[in-house]
Amino acid sequence: MSIIVHKNEPIDNALKRLHAEAIRENVFNTVNDKRYFTKLAEKRSERKREWKKRKKRSRSAKRKMRNKGL
């Protein structure tokens, strides 16, 4: 990950671009995940929670689409 700072470009703009690229590549999430050791059971439960959340959203979206068709 890198950015090029152009001539006559304020350093603030370069930092904003760097921050946006770090967010796009999930650098902050990766650092936070690797900062502390988490048990395998905790990782599994987190994945399960995320899966349930996605499943609930997709079900409600399907329900909304069905109701719009009526």
HTML snippet that shows the backbone in 3Dmol.js (N, CA, C, O; Angstrom):
<script src="https://3Dmol.org/build/3Dmol-min.js"></script>
<div id="view" style="width:600px;height:400px;position:relative"></div>
<script>
const pdb = `
ATOM      1  N   MET A   1       0.854  -1.159   0.000  1.00  0.00           N
ATOM      2  CA  MET A   1       0.000   0.000   0.000  1.00  0.00           C
ATOM      3  C   MET A   1       0.901   1.223   0.000  1.00  0.00           C
ATOM      4  O   MET A   1       1.792   1.351   0.840  1.00  0.00           O
ATOM      5  N   SER A   2       0.667   2.108  -0.935  1.00  0.00           N
ATOM      6  CA  SER A   2       1.454   3.326  -0.987  1.00  0.00           C
ATOM      7  C   SER A   2       0.681   4.401  -1.737  1.00  0.00           C
ATOM      8  O   SER A   2      -0.224   4.117  -2.522  1.00  0.00           O
ATOM      9  N   ILE A   3       1.059   5.615  -1.476  1.00  0.00           N
ATOM     10  CA  ILE A   3       0.486   6.739  -2.213  1.00  0.00           C
ATOM     11  C   ILE A   3       1.644   7.611  -2.680  1.00  0.00           C
ATOM     12  O   ILE A   3       2.734   7.581  -2.108  1.00  0.00           O
ATOM     13  N   ILE A   4       1.396   8.371  -3.706  1.00  0.00           N
ATOM     14  CA  ILE A   4       2.410   9.280  -4.237  1.00  0.00           C
ATOM     15  C   ILE A   4       1.992  10.697  -3.892  1.00  0.00           C
ATOM     16  O   ILE A   4       0.885  11.125  -4.219  1.00  0.00           O
ATOM     17  N   VAL A   5       2.875  11.418  -3.235  1.00  0.00           N
ATOM     18  CA  VAL A   5       2.605  12.813  -2.889  1.00  0.00           C
ATOM     19  C   VAL A   5       3.133  13.668  -4.030  1.00  0.00           C
ATOM     20  O   VAL A   5       4.326  13.649  -4.333  1.00  0.00           O
ATOM     21  N   HIS A   6       2.246  14.410  -4.651  1.00  0.00           N
ATOM     22  CA  HIS A   6       2.608  15.242  -5.788  1.00  0.00           C
ATOM     23  C   HIS A   6       3.181  16.577  -5.320  1.00  0.00           C
ATOM     24  O   HIS A   6       3.018  16.971  -4.166  1.00  0.00           O
ATOM     25  N   LYS A   7       3.844  17.252  -6.227  1.00  0.00           N
ATOM     26  CA  LYS A   7       4.388  18.568  -5.898  1.00  0.00           C
ATOM     27  C   LYS A   7       3.231  19.523  -5.618  1.00  0.00           C
ATOM     28  O   LYS A   7       2.156  19.414  -6.208  1.00  0.00           O
ATOM     29  N   ASN A   8       3.473  20.443  -4.724  1.00  0.00           N
ATOM     30  CA  ASN A   8       2.497  21.461  -4.342  1.00  0.00           C
ATOM     31  C   ASN A   8       1.197  20.875  -3.799  1.00  0.00           C
ATOM     32  O   ASN A   8       0.172  21.557  -3.793  1.00  0.00           O
ATOM     33  N   GLU A   9       1.224  19.627  -3.345  1.00  0.00           N
ATOM     34  CA  GLU A   9       0.035  19.022  -2.750  1.00  0.00           C
ATOM     35  C   GLU A   9       0.146  19.132  -1.232  1.00  0.00           C
ATOM     36  O   GLU A   9       1.169  18.764  -0.655  1.00  0.00           O
ATOM     37  N   PRO A  10      -0.889  19.630  -0.595  1.00  0.00           N
ATOM     38  CA  PRO A  10      -0.838  19.701   0.876  1.00  0.00           C
ATOM     39  C   PRO A  10      -0.714  18.304   1.482  1.00  0.00           C
ATOM     40  O   PRO A  10      -1.280  17.335   0.976  1.00  0.00           O
ATOM     41  N   ILE A  11       0.023  18.229   2.554  1.00  0.00           N
ATOM     42  CA  ILE A  11       0.249  16.943   3.207  1.00  0.00           C
ATOM     43  C   ILE A  11      -1.062  16.384   3.755  1.00  0.00           C
ATOM     44  O   ILE A  11      -1.218  15.168   3.866  1.00  0.00           O
ATOM     45  N   ASP A  12      -2.000  17.259   4.097  1.00  0.00           N
ATOM     46  CA  ASP A  12      -3.295  16.804   4.609  1.00  0.00           C
ATOM     47  C   ASP A  12      -4.047  15.977   3.565  1.00  0.00           C
ATOM     48  O   ASP A  12      -4.659  14.961   3.895  1.00  0.00           O
ATOM     49  N   ASN A  13      -4.000  16.412   2.324  1.00  0.00           N
ATOM     50  CA  ASN A  13      -4.679  15.662   1.259  1.00  0.00           C
ATOM     51  C   ASN A  13      -4.038  14.287   1.073  1.00  0.00           C
ATOM     52  O   ASN A  13      -4.734  13.295   0.859  1.00  0.00           O
ATOM     53  N   ALA A  14      -2.719  14.238   1.156  1.00  0.00           N
ATOM     54  CA  ALA A  14      -2.023  12.955   1.015  1.00  0.00           C
ATOM     55  C   ALA A  14      -2.386  12.026   2.163  1.00  0.00           C
ATOM     56  O   ALA A  14      -2.581  10.829   1.954  1.00  0.00           O
ATOM     57  N   LEU A  15      -2.477  12.564   3.369  1.00  0.00           N
ATOM     58  CA  LEU A  15      -2.856  11.749   4.515  1.00  0.00           C
ATOM     59  C   LEU A  15      -4.291  11.243   4.391  1.00  0.00           C
ATOM     60  O   LEU A  15      -4.588  10.112   4.774  1.00  0.00           O
ATOM     61  N   LYS A  16      -5.175  12.074   3.859  1.00  0.00           N
ATOM     62  CA  LYS A  16      -6.558  11.645   3.649  1.00  0.00           C
ATOM     63  C   LYS A  16      -6.614  10.496   2.653  1.00  0.00           C
ATOM     64  O   LYS A  16      -7.354   9.532   2.853  1.00  0.00           O
ATOM     65  N   ARG A  17      -5.828  10.596   1.574  1.00  0.00           N
ATOM     66  CA  ARG A  17      -5.805   9.519   0.578  1.00  0.00           C
ATOM     67  C   ARG A  17      -5.231   8.241   1.176  1.00  0.00           C
ATOM     68  O   ARG A  17      -5.721   7.147   0.898  1.00  0.00           O
ATOM     69  N   LEU A  18      -4.185   8.380   2.003  1.00  0.00           N
ATOM     70  CA  LEU A  18      -3.596   7.219   2.656  1.00  0.00           C
ATOM     71  C   LEU A  18      -4.605   6.560   3.599  1.00  0.00           C
ATOM     72  O   LEU A  18      -4.719   5.335   3.635  1.00  0.00           O
ATOM     73  N   HIS A  19      -5.319   7.359   4.342  1.00  0.00           N
ATOM     74  CA  HIS A  19      -6.324   6.840   5.267  1.00  0.00           C
ATOM     75  C   HIS A  19      -7.438   6.130   4.511  1.00  0.00           C
ATOM     76  O   HIS A  19      -7.883   5.059   4.925  1.00  0.00           O
ATOM     77  N   ALA A  20      -7.889   6.711   3.412  1.00  0.00           N
ATOM     78  CA  ALA A  20      -8.951   6.090   2.606  1.00  0.00           C
ATOM     79  C   ALA A  20      -8.490   4.753   2.037  1.00  0.00           C
ATOM     80  O   ALA A  20      -9.259   3.792   2.009  1.00  0.00           O
ATOM     81  N   GLU A  21      -7.250   4.686   1.588  1.00  0.00           N
ATOM     82  CA  GLU A  21      -6.732   3.435   1.046  1.00  0.00           C
ATOM     83  C   GLU A  21      -6.574   2.379   2.136  1.00  0.00           C
ATOM     84  O   GLU A  21      -6.809   1.195   1.893  1.00  0.00           O
ATOM     85  N   ALA A  22      -6.180   2.800   3.328  1.00  0.00           N
ATOM     86  CA  ALA A  22      -6.064   1.861   4.446  1.00  0.00           C
ATOM     87  C   ALA A  22      -7.428   1.299   4.820  1.00  0.00           C
ATOM     88  O   ALA A  22      -7.542   0.114   5.134  1.00  0.00           O
ATOM     89  N   ILE A  23      -8.453   2.123   4.792  1.00  0.00           N
ATOM     90  CA  ILE A  23      -9.809   1.651   5.075  1.00  0.00           C
ATOM     91  C   ILE A  23     -10.260   0.683   3.992  1.00  0.00           C
ATOM     92  O   ILE A  23     -10.868  -0.345   4.291  1.00  0.00           O
ATOM     93  N   ARG A  24      -9.970   1.001   2.747  1.00  0.00           N
ATOM     94  CA  ARG A  24     -10.373   0.160   1.625  1.00  0.00           C
ATOM     95  C   ARG A  24      -9.737  -1.229   1.722  1.00  0.00           C
ATOM     96  O   ARG A  24     -10.354  -2.220   1.332  1.00  0.00           O
ATOM     97  N   GLU A  25      -8.524  -1.304   2.232  1.00  0.00           N
ATOM     98  CA  GLU A  25      -7.808  -2.576   2.326  1.00  0.00           C
ATOM     99  C   GLU A  25      -7.951  -3.230   3.699  1.00  0.00           C
ATOM    100  O   GLU A  25      -7.275  -4.220   3.980  1.00  0.00           O
ATOM    101  N   ASN A  26      -8.813  -2.697   4.551  1.00  0.00           N
ATOM    102  CA  ASN A  26      -9.089  -3.255   5.885  1.00  0.00           C
ATOM    103  C   ASN A  26      -7.838  -3.376   6.748  1.00  0.00           C
ATOM    104  O   ASN A  26      -7.690  -4.353   7.483  1.00  0.00           O
ATOM    105  N   VAL A  27      -6.959  -2.422   6.673  1.00  0.00           N
ATOM    106  CA  VAL A  27      -5.727  -2.464   7.464  1.00  0.00           C
ATOM    107  C   VAL A  27      -6.046  -2.338   8.942  1.00  0.00           C
ATOM    108  O   VAL A  27      -5.477  -3.062   9.760  1.00  0.00           O
ATOM    109  N   PHE A  28      -6.946  -1.432   9.299  1.00  0.00           N
ATOM    110  CA  PHE A  28      -7.258  -1.194  10.704  1.00  0.00           C
ATOM    111  C   PHE A  28      -7.910  -2.415  11.338  1.00  0.00           C
ATOM    112  O   PHE A  28      -7.584  -2.778  12.468  1.00  0.00           O
ATOM    113  N   ASN A  29      -8.829  -3.048  10.615  1.00  0.00           N
ATOM    114  CA  ASN A  29      -9.474  -4.247  11.147  1.00  0.00           C
ATOM    115  C   ASN A  29      -8.468  -5.375  11.341  1.00  0.00           C
ATOM    116  O   ASN A  29      -8.533  -6.100  12.334  1.00  0.00           O
ATOM    117  N   THR A  30      -7.550  -5.525  10.412  1.00  0.00           N
ATOM    118  CA  THR A  30      -6.533  -6.573  10.521  1.00  0.00           C
ATOM    119  C   THR A  30      -5.636  -6.333  11.727  1.00  0.00           C
ATOM    120  O   THR A  30      -5.320  -7.268  12.462  1.00  0.00           O
ATOM    121  N   VAL A  31      -5.232  -5.108  11.929  1.00  0.00           N
ATOM    122  CA  VAL A  31      -4.369  -4.783  13.071  1.00  0.00           C
ATOM    123  C   VAL A  31      -5.100  -5.068  14.376  1.00  0.00           C
ATOM    124  O   VAL A  31      -4.525  -5.647  15.298  1.00  0.00           O
ATOM    125  N   ASN A  32      -6.359  -4.666  14.458  1.00  0.00           N
ATOM    126  CA  ASN A  32      -7.118  -4.906  15.683  1.00  0.00           C
ATOM    127  C   ASN A  32      -7.340  -6.393  15.921  1.00  0.00           C
ATOM    128  O   ASN A  32      -7.318  -6.842  17.067  1.00  0.00           O
ATOM    129  N   ASP A  33      -7.551  -7.156  14.870  1.00  0.00           N
ATOM    130  CA  ASP A  33      -7.743  -8.592  15.018  1.00  0.00           C
ATOM    131  C   ASP A  33      -6.475  -9.283  15.499  1.00  0.00           C
ATOM    132  O   ASP A  33      -6.544 -10.218  16.297  1.00  0.00           O
ATOM    133  N   LYS A  34      -5.331  -8.837  15.024  1.00  0.00           N
ATOM    134  CA  LYS A  34      -4.070  -9.484  15.369  1.00  0.00           C
ATOM    135  C   LYS A  34      -3.432  -8.925  16.636  1.00  0.00           C
ATOM    136  O   LYS A  34      -2.404  -9.426  17.091  1.00  0.00           O
ATOM    137  N   ARG A  35      -4.033  -7.902  17.198  1.00  0.00           N
ATOM    138  CA  ARG A  35      -3.456  -7.277  18.382  1.00  0.00           C
ATOM    139  C   ARG A  35      -3.496  -8.206  19.594  1.00  0.00           C
ATOM    140  O   ARG A  35      -2.535  -8.284  20.359  1.00  0.00           O
ATOM    141  N   TYR A  36      -4.605  -8.903  19.758  1.00  0.00           N
ATOM    142  CA  TYR A  36      -4.771  -9.811  20.886  1.00  0.00           C
ATOM    143  C   TYR A  36      -5.138 -11.190  20.377  1.00  0.00           C
ATOM    144  O   TYR A  36      -5.719 -11.334  19.301  1.00  0.00           O
ATOM    145  N   PHE A  37      -4.797 -12.195  21.152  1.00  0.00           N
ATOM    146  CA  PHE A  37      -5.154 -13.553  20.792  1.00  0.00           C
ATOM    147  C   PHE A  37      -6.615 -13.790  21.117  1.00  0.00           C
ATOM    148  O   PHE A  37      -7.079 -13.457  22.207  1.00  0.00           O
ATOM    149  N   THR A  38      -7.339 -14.364  20.170  1.00  0.00           N
ATOM    150  CA  THR A  38      -8.723 -14.727  20.425  1.00  0.00           C
ATOM    151  C   THR A  38      -8.856 -16.229  20.259  1.00  0.00           C
ATOM    152  O   THR A  38      -8.263 -16.824  19.360  1.00  0.00           O
ATOM    153  N   LYS A  39      -9.632 -16.825  21.127  1.00  0.00           N
ATOM    154  CA  LYS A  39      -9.819 -18.262  21.088  1.00  0.00           C
ATOM    155  C   LYS A  39     -10.554 -18.656  19.821  1.00  0.00           C
ATOM    156  O   LYS A  39     -11.287 -17.856  19.239  1.00  0.00           O
ATOM    157  N   LEU A  40     -10.356 -19.869  19.408  1.00  0.00           N
ATOM    158  CA  LEU A  40     -11.023 -20.376  18.220  1.00  0.00           C
ATOM    159  C   LEU A  40     -12.536 -20.381  18.415  1.00  0.00           C
ATOM    160  O   LEU A  40     -13.283 -20.100  17.478  1.00  0.00           O
ATOM    161  N   ALA A  41     -12.989 -20.698  19.620  1.00  0.00           N
ATOM    162  CA  ALA A  41     -14.428 -20.719  19.901  1.00  0.00           C
ATOM    163  C   ALA A  41     -15.028 -19.322  19.747  1.00  0.00           C
ATOM    164  O   ALA A  41     -16.149 -19.180  19.257  1.00  0.00           O
ATOM    165  N   GLU A  42     -14.291 -18.294  20.159  1.00  0.00           N
ATOM    166  CA  GLU A  42     -14.773 -16.924  20.009  1.00  0.00           C
ATOM    167  C   GLU A  42     -14.861 -16.538  18.538  1.00  0.00           C
ATOM    168  O   GLU A  42     -15.811 -15.878  18.117  1.00  0.00           O
ATOM    169  N   LYS A  43     -13.864 -16.953  17.758  1.00  0.00           N
ATOM    170  CA  LYS A  43     -13.894 -16.661  16.324  1.00  0.00           C
ATOM    171  C   LYS A  43     -15.088 -17.329  15.662  1.00  0.00           C
ATOM    172  O   LYS A  43     -15.764 -16.730  14.827  1.00  0.00           O
ATOM    173  N   ARG A  44     -15.340 -18.577  16.044  1.00  0.00           N
ATOM    174  CA  ARG A  44     -16.476 -19.297  15.483  1.00  0.00           C
ATOM    175  C   ARG A  44     -17.784 -18.617  15.832  1.00  0.00           C
ATOM    176  O   ARG A  44     -18.655 -18.456  14.976  1.00  0.00           O
ATOM    177  N   SER A  45     -17.927 -18.214  17.096  1.00  0.00           N
ATOM    178  CA  SER A  45     -19.177 -17.578  17.504  1.00  0.00           C
ATOM    179  C   SER A  45     -19.354 -16.241  16.793  1.00  0.00           C
ATOM    180  O   SER A  45     -20.476 -15.877  16.443  1.00  0.00           O
ATOM    181  N   GLU A  46     -18.270 -15.506  16.574  1.00  0.00           N
ATOM    182  CA  GLU A  46     -18.351 -14.232  15.847  1.00  0.00           C
ATOM    183  C   GLU A  46     -18.786 -14.463  14.398  1.00  0.00           C
ATOM    184  O   GLU A  46     -19.636 -13.742  13.875  1.00  0.00           O
ATOM    185  N   ARG A  47     -18.194 -15.478  13.754  1.00  0.00           N
ATOM    186  CA  ARG A  47     -18.594 -15.797  12.381  1.00  0.00           C
ATOM    187  C   ARG A  47     -20.053 -16.203  12.323  1.00  0.00           C
ATOM    188  O   ARG A  47     -20.772 -15.830  11.396  1.00  0.00           O
ATOM    189  N   LYS A  48     -20.491 -16.968  13.316  1.00  0.00           N
ATOM    190  CA  LYS A  48     -21.883 -17.416  13.363  1.00  0.00           C
ATOM    191  C   LYS A  48     -22.826 -16.218  13.534  1.00  0.00           C
ATOM    192  O   LYS A  48     -23.871 -16.140  12.889  1.00  0.00           O
ATOM    193  N   ARG A  49     -22.436 -15.288  14.414  1.00  0.00           N
ATOM    194  CA  ARG A  49     -23.242 -14.079  14.613  1.00  0.00           C
ATOM    195  C   ARG A  49     -23.363 -13.281  13.328  1.00  0.00           C
ATOM    196  O   ARG A  49     -24.450 -12.833  12.965  1.00  0.00           O
ATOM    197  N   GLU A  50     -22.223 -13.104  12.632  1.00  0.00           N
ATOM    198  CA  GLU A  50     -22.236 -12.368  11.368  1.00  0.00           C
ATOM    199  C   GLU A  50     -23.099 -13.082  10.338  1.00  0.00           C
ATOM    200  O   GLU A  50     -23.840 -12.438   9.595  1.00  0.00           O
ATOM    201  N   TRP A  51     -23.011 -14.397  10.289  1.00  0.00           N
ATOM    202  CA  TRP A  51     -23.806 -15.168   9.344  1.00  0.00           C
ATOM    203  C   TRP A  51     -25.292 -14.979   9.627  1.00  0.00           C
ATOM    204  O   TRP A  51     -26.081 -14.785   8.703  1.00  0.00           O
ATOM    205  N   LYS A  52     -25.678 -15.035  10.908  1.00  0.00           N
ATOM    206  CA  LYS A  52     -27.078 -14.839  11.272  1.00  0.00           C
ATOM    207  C   LYS A  52     -27.559 -13.451  10.874  1.00  0.00           C
ATOM    208  O   LYS A  52     -28.682 -13.287  10.396  1.00  0.00           O
ATOM    209  N   LYS A  53     -26.704 -12.454  11.072  1.00  0.00           N
ATOM    210  CA  LYS A  53     -27.068 -11.094  10.719  1.00  0.00           C
ATOM    211  C   LYS A  53     -27.296 -10.962   9.214  1.00  0.00           C
ATOM    212  O   LYS A  53     -28.278 -10.357   8.781  1.00  0.00           O
ATOM    213  N   ARG A  54     -26.382 -11.532   8.413  1.00  0.00           N
ATOM    214  CA  ARG A  54     -26.537 -11.483   6.956  1.00  0.00           C
ATOM    215  C   ARG A  54     -27.788 -12.231   6.518  1.00  0.00           C
ATOM    216  O   ARG A  54     -28.515 -11.769   5.639  1.00  0.00           O
ATOM    217  N   LYS A  55     -28.040 -13.390   7.131  1.00  0.00           N
ATOM    218  CA  LYS A  55     -29.205 -14.202   6.780  1.00  0.00           C
ATOM    219  C   LYS A  55     -30.493 -13.440   7.081  1.00  0.00           C
ATOM    220  O   LYS A  55     -31.433 -13.467   6.287  1.00  0.00           O
ATOM    221  N   LYS A  56     -30.536 -12.764   8.224  1.00  0.00           N
ATOM    222  CA  LYS A  56     -31.720 -12.001   8.605  1.00  0.00           C
ATOM    223  C   LYS A  56     -31.958 -10.859   7.616  1.00  0.00           C
ATOM    224  O   LYS A  56     -33.095 -10.608   7.217  1.00  0.00           O
ATOM    225  N   ARG A  57     -30.893 -10.175   7.224  1.00  0.00           N
ATOM    226  CA  ARG A  57     -31.024  -9.077   6.258  1.00  0.00           C
ATOM    227  C   ARG A  57     -31.531  -9.579   4.919  1.00  0.00           C
ATOM    228  O   ARG A  57     -32.393  -8.953   4.302  1.00  0.00           O
ATOM    229  N   SER A  58     -30.999 -10.706   4.466  1.00  0.00           N
ATOM    230  CA  SER A  58     -31.422 -11.217   3.156  1.00  0.00           C
ATOM    231  C   SER A  58     -32.874 -11.675   3.206  1.00  0.00           C
ATOM    232  O   SER A  58     -33.619 -11.486   2.244  1.00  0.00           O
ATOM    233  N   ARG A  59     -33.279 -12.272   4.312  1.00  0.00           N
ATOM    234  CA  ARG A  59     -34.679 -12.701   4.435  1.00  0.00           C
ATOM    235  C   ARG A  59     -35.618 -11.508   4.430  1.00  0.00           C
ATOM    236  O   ARG A  59     -36.666 -11.542   3.783  1.00  0.00           O
ATOM    237  N   SER A  60     -35.251 -10.453   5.146  1.00  0.00           N
ATOM    238  CA  SER A  60     -36.127  -9.287   5.180  1.00  0.00           C
ATOM    239  C   SER A  60     -36.153  -8.605   3.807  1.00  0.00           C
ATOM    240  O   SER A  60     -37.190  -8.085   3.396  1.00  0.00           O
ATOM    241  N   ALA A  61     -35.022  -8.606   3.098  1.00  0.00           N
ATOM    242  CA  ALA A  61     -34.997  -8.014   1.761  1.00  0.00           C
ATOM    243  C   ALA A  61     -35.887  -8.810   0.812  1.00  0.00           C
ATOM    244  O   ALA A  61     -36.603  -8.230  -0.004  1.00  0.00           O
ATOM    245  N   LYS A  62     -35.843 -10.138   0.915  1.00  0.00           N
ATOM    246  CA  LYS A  62     -36.703 -10.976   0.072  1.00  0.00           C
ATOM    247  C   LYS A  62     -38.171 -10.709   0.380  1.00  0.00           C
ATOM    248  O   LYS A  62     -39.001 -10.623  -0.524  1.00  0.00           O
ATOM    249  N   ARG A  63     -38.482 -10.577   1.672  1.00  0.00           N
ATOM    250  CA  ARG A  63     -39.860 -10.318   2.076  1.00  0.00           C
ATOM    251  C   ARG A  63     -40.330  -8.976   1.514  1.00  0.00           C
ATOM    252  O   ARG A  63     -41.459  -8.867   1.037  1.00  0.00           O
ATOM    253  N   LYS A  64     -39.485  -7.971   1.566  1.00  0.00           N
ATOM    254  CA  LYS A  64     -39.847  -6.653   1.044  1.00  0.00           C
ATOM    255  C   LYS A  64     -40.074  -6.703  -0.459  1.00  0.00           C
ATOM    256  O   LYS A  64     -40.990  -6.063  -0.976  1.00  0.00           O
ATOM    257  N   MET A  65     -39.241  -7.462  -1.158  1.00  0.00           N
ATOM    258  CA  MET A  65     -39.394  -7.572  -2.611  1.00  0.00           C
ATOM    259  C   MET A  65     -40.697  -8.298  -2.959  1.00  0.00           C
ATOM    260  O   MET A  65     -41.378  -7.926  -3.915  1.00  0.00           O
ATOM    261  N   ARG A  66     -41.041  -9.319  -2.197  1.00  0.00           N
ATOM    262  CA  ARG A  66     -42.293 -10.022  -2.426  1.00  0.00           C
ATOM    263  C   ARG A  66     -43.481  -9.099  -2.214  1.00  0.00           C
ATOM    264  O   ARG A  66     -44.431  -9.121  -2.997  1.00  0.00           O
ATOM    265  N   ASN A  67     -43.436  -8.288  -1.164  1.00  0.00           N
ATOM    266  CA  ASN A  67     -44.539  -7.379  -0.876  1.00  0.00           C
ATOM    267  C   ASN A  67     -44.652  -6.261  -1.900  1.00  0.00           C
ATOM    268  O   ASN A  67     -45.754  -5.780  -2.163  1.00  0.00           O
ATOM    269  N   LYS A  68     -43.546  -5.840  -2.479  1.00  0.00           N
ATOM    270  CA  LYS A  68     -43.592  -4.805  -3.523  1.00  0.00           C
ATOM    271  C   LYS A  68     -44.255  -5.335  -4.780  1.00  0.00           C
ATOM    272  O   LYS A  68     -44.904  -4.583  -5.506  1.00  0.00           O
ATOM    273  N   GLY A  69     -44.097  -6.614  -5.038  1.00  0.00           N
ATOM    274  CA  GLY A  69     -44.679  -7.207  -6.237  1.00  0.00           C
ATOM    275  C   GLY A  69     -46.206  -7.261  -6.200  1.00  0.00           C
ATOM    276  O   GLY A  69     -46.845  -7.363  -7.248  1.00  0.00           O
ATOM    277  N   LEU A  70     -46.789  -7.195  -5.019  1.00  0.00           N
ATOM    278  CA  LEU A  70     -48.254  -7.269  -4.898  1.00  0.00           C
ATOM    279  C   LEU A  70     -48.952  -6.028  -5.272  1.00  0.00           C
ATOM    280  O   LEU A  70     -50.180  -5.968  -5.212  1.00  0.00           O
TER     281      LEU A  70
END
`;
const viewer = $3Dmol.createViewer("view");
viewer.addModel(pdb, "pdb");
viewer.setStyle({}, {cartoon: {color: "spectrum"}});
viewer.zoomTo();
viewer.render();
</script>
